[in-house]
């Protein structure tokens, strides 16, 4: 159990740091994006250097005061929202935003953990390179949070999660030691991989302060299409066909439910959709190729073969970059449409690809036993990651279902476990899913995780209550 931050401790912390470092929390700053929980903070620390982060952690560790790292605040599993126990020091990376270096000849960018993801992307473009990590929240989420949750997003099929994009990190351990692992190497077999241990740890083992990230050549041509499919099973067959035609040129392959499109039509009617009547299922496929290949021709070839095979019933191929961006605006607006409708329970899951077509209707049938609900299943079909969100029946409000909300989550996550999937595909565990980790986690893994936590953070100051409870 962490200790309260006494006035004497806060005075010591303030005296050890530059005058601009500590501030009070801002209104709404520590609320989760869904508005269900409100966090607390004894103070908000805004270090500007890795040395200042080290000072904060060293003093907090000595006093047993909890530390909750804060990036962009966009996380959906309460990893940044400490609402129980003594009020912690919230450590915001908002001042550590520098791009420390871009190395086009190495295809590497080095950025501080507080850098906004979109800013990292823009710095790569200025060097005629691509930083492929792309999320709906990229205009406000920060690189450190992306790494701490091992964020996925839209391009995992081609480029991998944040973990696969990271070559090295600089971090501060719970006792204030600085880990100087900010290397730009593809090969470095010098003992335990602390980089990958800290990535995905959600701030429970230390604070990532900077990272060396992979860049890629920018594709010479890009194209996108939205294709109506009769079922998720057909969408998976279409993915296999597309991989045969375009290979690694496929950057994204997104499954879109008609339920989600209906939500957009209802709540965001000015948003342009590719079909006059939303199909029950569709996919958004995006290609990026070089070497003289024409991605639009590839998509036309794909549509022709898929139509003949009965895998697609209709489709629109973007005729301009503007139309391609319109397709993506539709896809990236689906979470906002969901938010405006108001979910009963939302689930970030992954399922083995070959079982997704079976899982989706199985889950719908089991949820129907609990009440009249709608399911919006959408997401990154290419890598097996679905956002399987449950909503009230039309004309009803999510508050009407408060009595079954926990049961809805349990039904979905139990089914995910039965299908040998994961209840947390890309959002992390945080505090929201810590109980799920205990229920579904492998006992040997949990034992090893607790041993690692005890070794690196024996006082339990780092993000207390997140990932591992107690």
N, C-alpha and C positions, 0 to 999 in steps of 0.2 A: 504494500500500500504506500503510495506516495504521500509526501508531507505537504501541509499548507504553505503557501508562499507568505511568510510573515512580513510585516513592514520592514523589519531589520534586514531580511534577505533581499527584499526589493531595493532597499537603499544601497546595499552592497553591490547588487547587480548594476544599478544605475551608475554608481561611482566607477565601475570597472569598464564602462562603455562610453563611446562618444555621445554627446548630448542628444543627437537626433535619433538614437537607437530605440528607446522605449516610448511607447504611446499607449493610450487607452484603446480598447476595442471600438470599432466603428459599428454603428447601428446596422444590423442585418449581416454583419461580416461572418459570423460563425454559425449561420443557419444552413441547414442542408438545402440543396436546390428544390427538393420536393416540399419543403416547409413543414415537415413533421417534427423536427428536433431543433433545439437551440443550444449552442455550445456556450462554454464559459471560459474566461481567461483572467488570471491575476494581473497580467500585463501582456502586451504584444511587443515582442522584440523584433527589430528590423535590422539585422546585421548587414553591413556593407561589404565585408570581407570574410574569407574562411577563418581568419584568426579571430574575428569577433564571434563567429559561430562557436569556435573552440572555447572561447572564454565563457560564453553562455552555458554550454553543456558542462564544462568543468565545474562551474559554480552551482548549477542545478544538481549535478550528480553529488557534489559534496553535501548539499542540503537535503537531498532526497526529493526535490521538487520536480513534478512531471513536466515534460516538454512535448508539445504537439506541433509538429511541422505543418506549415500552411503554404500551399502553392496558390493555384488560382481559385480554390474553393469550389471547383466544379464536380468533385467526386460524389458518387451517388450511394456510397455504402458507409457514410459517417466516419471515414478515416480521419477527417479533419475536424470533427465535431465531438468534443469531449463534454458530455452532458451529465456525467456522474463523477463522484469523488471530489477531492480537493481541486480547486481551480488551478490549471496548469499555466506555465509560461507558453504562450503561443508564439512559435518562431516562424515569422513570415519571411519568405525569400524575395519580397517585392522589390528590394533595393539591389539584389544581386542579379542583374539582367544583362551583363556585358556579353557580347560575342568576343571571346578572347582570341580567336584566330580562325581563318578559313584557309584550307590547304587544298586547292583544286587538284594539284598534281597527285595528291594522296587520296583524294575523295574523302576528306575529313573536315568536320567543323567542330570547334571547341566552344562551348557556350556555358554560361553559368546557369544554375538550377532555376533561378527566377525568370529566365528569359521566356517570354510568351512564345508558344509553339509557332504561331504565324510569323513571328519575327525571325525565328530560326529558319523557317521555310524561305522567307524573303532574302535573308543573307545568303542562302544557298543559290537562289535564282540570280542574285547579283554576280555570283561567281560562275554562272552558267552551269549550275549543278542542281540536282533534285534532292531534297530531303523528304523522303516519302511518308513519314508518319503524318497521318491526316485524320483528324477527329472533328466531330460536329462542334466541339467547344474550343477549337484551335485558336480562336481570337481572344481567349481569356485564360485557358489552362496553361500551365507552366511546365517546362522541361523536367524539373525535378519531380513534380507530381506524376508526370508521364512515366518516368523511370521507376518511381516508388511503387506504382501500381502495375508496372509492365503493360502499359496501355497498348491496345491493338489498333482498332479503327478500320479504315476503309481499304487499306492496301496490304493487309497482312498476307493475303494469298500470294502476292508476288515478293514482298520485301520482308515479311516477318513482323513480329511484335517489337516493342521498344528494346527488349533485351537483345534481339538479333541485330539491332542497329547500333548498339553501344560497344565501343572498343575499350574505353577506360573511364574511370570516375575519380573525382576527388570527393572525399567525404570526411565527416567528423564523427568519431565513435563516441559512445555515451560518456566516457570518462574525459573527453576533450582532446584525445589524440587525433591528429590529422592523418588520414590515409592518403598518401600521395600516389594514387593509382591512375593519374590522368595521362595515360600513354596512348599513342596513336598507332599501336601495333596490332597486326592481325594474328601474330603468334607470340605468346608469352607464357610459357609453361614453367612458372617459377613458384610452385606451391599452390595452396588453396586459392580458389577463385573468389576473392572477397567482392569483386565487382558484381558477379552474378548472385552472391548472397544478399547484397544490399538492394539490388534491383528486385522489385516485387515484394520487399519486406515492409512496405507501407510505413516507413519511418519508425519501425519498432526496434531497429538495430543500429540506428545512426541517422545522420542527415547528409544526403547527397548535396554537394555544393556546386559541382561543375561536372561536365561530361564531354568526352570526345565521341562524336557520332559519325556514322557512315554517311557519305553522300554518294550519289549515282549520276551518271550522265543523263541529261534530260532527253526524253524520247523526242525524236524528230517530228513525229506525227502522232496525234491522239484522236480517238473517235469513241463514240458511245452510242448505245442503242437501248431502248426499252422494249422488251419482247413479252407479249402475253403468253402464258403457259397454262395448260389445263390443270396442273397439279404440282406440288413440290417434287413428286417423283419425276415428272417430266423436266422440271428445272434441273435436277441432278443429272439426268441424262443429257440435257443441253450443256451443262458444264463440261461433261466428258467430251462431247462433240466439239465444243469450243476450244478445249485444250488441245485436241488433235489438229485443229485448224490454226490456232494462234499461238499455241505453246506458252512460253513465258511472257508473251505480249499481253496477257490478261492481267491488268492491274487490280481490277475489282469485279466481283460477281455477287450482286446484292439481291436477295429475295424480298419481294414487296407484297404484302397482303392487301386485298381489296378492302379489308376493314380499315387499315391505315389510310388508304386513299379516300375512303368515305369520311374519315375523321377530318382530313385536310379539306375536303369539299365543304364540310359543315362548318369548321372553325376558321379556315383560312381560304375563303372562296376566291380571292383574287390570285391565288397561287396557280400558275399555269401547270396543267397536267397534260400528258401526251395523248390520252384517250378521252373521248367524249363520255364514254361509259366506262368507269373503272373496272378492269377485269378482276376476277376473284384472286388470281395470282399473276405476278409478272416478275421479271428480273431486269435489273439494270446491269449491263455489262460495259466495262470500260477497257479500252485497249491503248497501249502506248508502244510504238515500234520505231525502229530506225533502220537504216540501210536500204532505203528505197521502197520498203514495203508500204502498202496502202491499207491502213486499218479499216477504212470505210468499206473497201472492197472485201476485206476479210469478213466484216459483219454482214454484208450482203450475201456472201457465199454461205455463211453460217445460217442466215435466215432461210435461204433457199433449201438447204439440206434439212434443216430442222422442221420446216413446214411440210416437206414431203414425208418426213418420218412421223408427223403428228405431234411433234414436241412443242410447237408454237402455233398459235392461232391468229396472231396479228403482231405488228411490230412497227416501231418508228426508229429510223436511224438518223442521228443528228446530222443536219445539213450544214451546220456552222458551229463554231466554238460557242457562240451565244446559246444555241439550242442545247449543246452538250452541257453547258453550265445550268441551263434551265432544268435538265434532267436531274443534275446533282442537287440543285436547290430543292426540288421536290423530295428527293431521298433524305436530305439533311433536315428537312422540315418535319419529317414524321415524328421525331421525339417532341417537338413543340406542339404538334397536333395532339399527341397523346396527353401532354401536360394540360392542355386546355380542356380535354374531355375529363381527365382525372382518373387515374388507374386505381383499382382496388389493391393490386399487388403487381410489382414489376420484377422480372426475372432475367438475369444475364447468364445464359447457359450455353454449354457446348455439348454436342451430341456427335457420336461417330457418323460420318457422312452417310454411310449406307443405311442408317436407321432413322434419319431425320423425317423421311416421308411417312414412316410409321408412327413416329413420336407425335407429330403435330396433331393428327386427329385423335390419337389415343388420349392426349392431354385434354383436348376439347371435350371429349365424352366424359372423362372423369370429373372435370370441373362443372359440367352441366348437372351432375348429381348434387352439387352444393347449392345451385341456384341459377337464375337466368343471367348469364354473363356473356360478354363478347371477348374473343381472344384476338389480339393483334400480334401475329408471329411474323417477325421480319428480321433482317440483318445480314450478316456476312456469310452467306451460304458457302462460299468457296472455302472457308476455313472451319465450317461447322458451328459457328457462333450465332445463336439466335437470341433475339430479345423477345421473350415470350411473355407478353404483358396482358393482364386480365382487367377488363373494364365493365362498368355497369351496363345493364340493358339500356337501350335507347329510351330516353325520357326519365331515367333514374339517375341518382347521384351516388358517388362512391361512399358517402356517409351512410347510405342505406345498407351497406354491406360490411360495416365495421365489425360486426359480430362474427364474420367468417373470414376476415382478412388473413389471420394467422393460418387458418386451415387451408386457404387457397395456396399460400406459399408452401405449406407442408406437402400438399398434394403434388404440386409441380416438382418440388425438389426430391420427393420420394421417387417420383417417376423418372426424373433425371438419373438418380442413382441406379434405378433398375435397368436403365438403358446404358449403363456404364459411361455416363457423361460427367460433367462438372457443373456445380451450382454457381460457379464464378468463373466466367470465361475471360473477361477483360476489365471488369470494374474493380476487382479486388475483394477482400473480405471485410476490412474495416471493423466497425463495431456492429453494423447491421447484420453481418453474416457470421460473427464469431461463434454463435451457438450452432449454426449450420456446420461450421468446420469441425466442431466437437462431435456432432452427430454423424457426419458423413466422412470425416477425414480418416485416413489410414492410421491405425494406432502407432505403428513404428515411425511413421513420418511425424506425427504429433509429438512423440517422445523425443525425437531428434530435434525438432523445432524448439521445444521447451529447454533442452540442454544448451542449444546455441544461444537462446535468449538469456539464460542464466549466466552463461560464460561471458557474453559481451555486455550485458546490461543487468548485473546482479541486483541493483536497487530498483529495477523496473521503472526507470524514469521515462523511457522513450515511448511516446504515444500510448500511455497506459489504457488498457481496455480494448485496444485495437488488435485484431487478428487472434491473439491468444488471450482468453479471459483469465483473470485471477493471477 
